[in-house]
Amino acid sequence: MRLADKVAIISGAASGMGAATARRFAREGARVVVADLLEDEGRAVVAEIEKAGGTAMFQRLDVTEEASWAACVAAAVGAYGRLDILVNNAGISGSAVNDLLESGIWDRVMTVNANGVFYGTKYAVEQMRKNGGGSIVNLSSISGVVGQSMVHMAYNASKGAVRTMTKSTAVQFGAERIRCNSVHPGLMPPMRTSGATADPTVRAKMLKSVPLGRTGEAEEVANAILFLASDEASYVTGAELYVDGGYLAM
């Protein structure tokens, strides 16, 4: 198993790519902390993992609150003794808005998507130092590389922040054997917080810019995250892995 005896926290793991990653990690032997605000959905993911013979626990996490992150990492270590992997997956869309210059949306999206990654990284690094290393995988987006219409610029800015924060983490903590990489999904099934980009007509137009000609699947992103989290990527840090069907190659 590729993650045997590893302990992983996955934020936003109650649904979508986070849930797919939690299930994938558990199948590879990891003890998984399903961290989310959605308790019922998160506990359902845990139950699914346990039914399949894996090990998991639910921990309520508000990624915008530093104290919540501290409690999450403490709970993981209390239950499993260490922390080896952090997947900063939680985030919100910037397409569910009519005014693309609304200041309140800027604050909300940046707080969740950028601050949340910083807080998670802060408390993971503190614990990983005690272990002698670890792996952090941050979920950015193709939106962190290029500009887009129909999306509040806060989404592009926040995902761009995640992209460069990843590189900063890799450089600052590499000597302590802490790796950090980013995954950049392209057109995926709509998020719970999606707006215009969930519209079938809009998505059909977006697909014209995807060389593979289809929407990606959450499991395909989970496979990329698994590689970067595992020891198979032991000499990979500060890298960007695009899971976008070739969108950024256009």
HULIN-V113491 format. One record per backbone hydrogen bond with DSSP energy under -1.0 kcal/mol. NH is the residue of the N-H (numbers start at 1). CO is the residue of the C=O. Records with the same first field share a line. If there is no record, write none. Layout:
NH->CO + CO
This chain:
3->28
5->29
6->3
8->31
9->85
10->33
11->87
12->35
13->35
19->15
20->16
21->17
22->18
23->19
24->20
25->21
26->22
27->23
28->24
29->26
30->25
31->6
32->55
33->8
34->57
35->10
36->59
39->37
42->38
43->39
44->40
45->41
46->42
47->43
48->44
49->45
50->46
51->47
52->48
53->50
54->49
57->32
59->34
61->36
65->62
69->65
70->66
71->67
72->68
73->69
74->70
75->71
76->72
77->73
78->74
79->75
80->76
81->77
84->7
85->7
86->135
87->9
88->137
89->87
97->95
102->99
106->102
107->103
108->104
109->105
110->106
111->107
112->108
113->109
114->110
115->110
116->111
118->114
119->115
120->116
121->117
122->118
123->119
124->120
125->121
126->122
127->123
128->124
129->125
131->127
132->128
133->128
134->177
135->84
136->179
137->86
138->181
139->88
140->183
142->185
144->141
145->142
146->142
152->94
155->152
157->153
158->154
159->155
160->156
161->157
162->158
163->159
164->160
165->161
166->162
167->163
168->164
169->165
170->166
171->167
172->168
173->169
176->173
177->174
178->173
179->134
181->136
182->239
183->138
184->241
186->243
194->191
196->95
198->195
199->196
203->199
204->200
205->201
206->202
207->203
209->206
210->207
212->245
213->210
216->187
221->217
222->218
223->219
224->220
225->221
226->222
227->223
228->224
229->225
230->226
233->230
234->231
236->233
238->180
241->182
243->184
247->244
249->246
250->247
